[in-house]
Amino acid sequence: MKHCKRLSIDLAKGVFQICGLNANNKTLFNRQTTRAKLLIEVLN
């Protein structure tokens, strides 16, 4: 996530959607993660 300029997190009940965008608003990644793994995903 070092090149990620914008991070969006959809805070659903059990499964979260994480989307990272670069400076040109192009999608770098779009992942699903659980509540337990959210912090690990954001820090990587």
N, C-alpha and C positions, 0 to 999 in steps of 0.2 A: 504494500500500500504506500510505498515511498513516493510514487509518481501520481498518487491520487490527490486531486484538488478538491473534490467534493465527495462526501460519503453520505448516502441515504440509507436509512434503516426503517423498514416497515415493521412496527412493533405489534405483531399479532399475538395471540395467546400462547401458542406453544412453539411455532416455527417462525423464525424471523427471516426476512428477505433483506440482503445487503447488496447495494449497488454502488460501485465506485466509478467516478467520472474523472477525465483528465481536464486540462485547461480549456480544451475545445469542446467540452461537453460530450465527448465520445465515451462510450461504455468501456471500461477496463475489465470489469468483472461483474457478475450478477450471481450471487450464491444464496442458498438456503442454509440456515443453521438453527440449532436448537437454543433454548435459553441458556443451558449449561455451557455451550460452546461459543456463545456470542463474544465474550471478552477475548478469547483465544483468537477468533477470526479477525477481530478488529486490530489486535496487536501485531498480527502477522503481516 
